[in-house]
Amino acid sequence: MAEQRKALDRAIGLMAFAPWVLFGFASGFNHWHLASGGGLILCVLYLAVMRLRGVSIKLMDWTTLAFFAIASVLAIGMESAIFPVYNAVIAWSCFALAAWGSVAIGHPFTTAYARETAPPEFWTHPIFVRLNLLMTLVWCGLMTVNIGFAVIGVIVGGNLAKPLLSFALPLALLIAGFAFNNRFPARYLARSGFQIPAASAPAA
């Protein structure tokens, strides 16, 4: 039963990437209605599954939904010629605004992920608060840099520069961000001299 639950959790986790996979393939062939509308449908399905399983929906999940809603309005509702050009700029702007906004209101978005593994008595500890602020700021910077890449991609254009700046480099930064998530919390806790079971170390 435990193995089946883990397999189901993995499958649901993969569902989070399904809207982006569809968006990437469909937009690559200039099928913007399918990219935006299909992505919106897959995103709604994913959030519905999360809700049915009683899993909390995080800020980045809502941000994904917001992006695909905006994309659907622009690409389908308005038949906008701007969206295919600026879609990467719009996407990264949504995520950067959400990330920076979470810092501005005093609730860094990585905290919600960290609380899933950290014991409740650790949630208000200054080290936990500081750790998640630092992690969120790293992601704020990453997303802001990706906006810059996307803008440069639009300005430069071309069959090589735009995919490189709008997809390849942002993807590389994302991978680096996830690697950072896996390593930084334990190292930060060790440097801070705070003892917490390894299985409970917070991670975004």
C-alpha positions in Angstrom: 0.0 0.0 0.0 2.8 2.4 0.9 4.5 1.7 -2.5 1.3 2.3 -4.3 0.8 5.6 -2.5 4.4 6.7 -3.4 3.8 5.8 -7.0 0.5 7.8 -7.1 2.3 10.7 -5.5 5.0 10.6 -8.1 2.4 10.5 -10.9 0.6 13.5 -9.4 3.9 15.3 -9.2 4.5 14.6 -12.9 1.1 16.1 -13.6 2.4 19.4 -12.5 4.7 19.5 -15.5 2.1 18.3 -18.0 0.8 21.8 -18.9 4.3 23.0 -19.6 5.2 19.9 -21.7 2.1 20.5 -23.8 2.8 24.2 -24.0 6.3 23.6 -25.1 5.5 21.1 -27.9 2.3 22.9 -29.1 3.9 26.3 -29.2 7.0 24.9 -31.0 4.6 24.1 -33.9 2.8 27.4 -33.5 -0.4 25.8 -32.2 -1.0 28.6 -29.7 -4.6 27.7 -29.1 -3.7 24.2 -28.1 -0.7 25.4 -26.1 -2.6 27.9 -24.0 -6.1 26.2 -23.8 -4.7 22.7 -23.4 -2.3 23.9 -20.8 -5.1 25.6 -18.9 -7.2 22.4 -18.9 -4.3 20.3 -17.7 -3.5 22.8 -15.0 -7.1 22.8 -13.8 -7.2 19.0 -13.7 -3.9 18.9 -11.7 -5.3 21.4 -9.2 -8.5 19.4 -8.9 -6.6 16.2 -8.2 -4.5 18.1 -5.6 -7.7 19.4 -4.0 -9.4 15.9 -4.0 -6.3 14.4 -2.3 -6.4 17.1 0.4 -3.0 18.5 -0.7 -2.5 22.2 -0.2 -2.2 24.2 -3.4 0.9 26.4 -3.3 1.5 29.9 -4.6 3.4 28.6 -7.7 0.5 26.3 -8.6 -1.8 29.3 -8.6 0.7 31.3 -10.6 0.8 28.6 -13.2 -3.0 28.7 -13.4 -2.8 32.5 -13.7 -0.4 32.3 -16.6 -2.4 29.8 -18.6 -5.5 31.8 -17.9 -3.8 34.9 -19.3 -2.4 32.9 -22.2 -5.8 31.6 -23.1 -7.4 35.1 -23.0 -4.6 36.5 -25.2 -4.2 33.6 -27.6 -7.8 32.3 -27.9 -10.0 35.1 -26.7 -8.2 38.0 -28.3 -6.2 36.2 -31.1 -3.3 38.4 -30.0 -0.2 38.5 -32.2 1.7 39.7 -29.2 1.5 36.6 -27.1 3.5 34.3 -29.4 6.3 36.8 -29.3 6.3 37.7 -25.6 5.0 34.4 -24.1 8.3 33.7 -22.2 8.4 37.3 -20.9 4.9 37.0 -19.7 5.5 33.6 -18.1 8.6 34.6 -16.2 7.0 37.9 -15.2 4.1 36.1 -13.6 6.4 33.9 -11.5 8.8 36.7 -10.6 6.0 38.9 -9.4 4.5 36.1 -7.4 7.9 35.3 -5.8 8.8 38.9 -5.0 5.3 39.5 -3.8 5.6 36.6 -1.3 8.7 38.3 0.1 7.0 41.7 0.2 4.1 40.4 2.3 6.4 38.4 4.6 5.5 34.9 3.5 8.4 33.6 1.3 6.8 31.0 -1.0 9.4 28.3 -0.2 8.0 28.1 3.3 4.9 26.2 2.2 7.1 23.5 0.7 9.5 23.4 3.7 6.6 22.9 6.1 5.7 19.6 4.4 8.8 18.0 5.8 9.9 20.2 8.7 8.4 19.5 12.2 5.8 22.2 13.2 7.8 23.3 16.2 10.5 24.4 13.7 8.2 26.6 11.6 8.6 29.7 13.7 12.3 29.3 14.5 14.4 32.2 13.3 16.7 29.8 11.4 13.8 28.3 9.5 12.4 31.7 8.7 15.8 33.0 7.6 16.5 29.9 5.5 13.3 30.2 3.6 13.8 33.9 3.0 17.2 33.2 1.5 15.9 30.4 -0.6 13.0 32.5 -1.9 15.3 35.4 -2.7 17.5 33.0 -4.8 14.4 32.0 -6.7 13.3 35.6 -7.1 16.7 36.4 -8.6 16.6 33.4 -10.9 13.2 34.3 -12.2 14.1 37.9 -12.7 17.2 36.9 -14.7 15.0 34.7 -16.8 12.8 37.7 -17.6 16.0 39.4 -18.8 16.9 36.4 -21.0 13.4 36.3 -22.5 13.4 40.1 -23.3 16.8 39.8 -24.9 15.5 36.8 -26.9 12.7 39.0 -28.2 15.0 41.8 -29.1 17.6 39.6 -30.8 15.1 37.2 -32.4 16.3 34.6 -34.9 15.9 30.8 -35.1 18.8 30.3 -32.7 19.0 33.2 -30.3 15.3 33.2 -29.2 15.1 29.4 -28.3 18.5 29.7 -26.6 17.5 32.8 -24.5 13.8 31.9 -24.0 14.1 28.2 -23.3 17.6 26.7 -23.0 19.2 29.2 -20.6 16.1 29.6 -18.4 15.8 25.8 -18.2 19.5 25.5 -17.2 18.8 28.0 -14.4 15.8 26.1 -13.3 17.9 22.9 -13.0 20.5 24.8 -11.0 17.7 26.1 -8.8 16.4 22.6 -8.0 20.0 21.5 -7.3 20.3 24.4 -4.9 17.1 23.3 -3.2 18.5 19.9 -2.6 21.8 21.0 -1.1 21.4 24.4 0.5 19.0 23.7 3.4 21.2 21.0 5.0 24.4 23.1 4.6 22.7 26.2 6.0 21.5 24.3 9.0 24.9 22.7 9.6 26.6 26.2 9.4 24.0 27.6 11.8 24.7 24.8 14.3 21.0 23.8 14.4 20.4 20.1 14.9 17.4 18.6 13.1 16.8 15.1 11.8 18.0 14.8 8.2 14.6 13.5 7.1 13.0 16.7 8.5 15.4 19.2 6.9 13.3 21.8 5.0 13.5 21.9 1.3 11.6 23.9 -1.3 
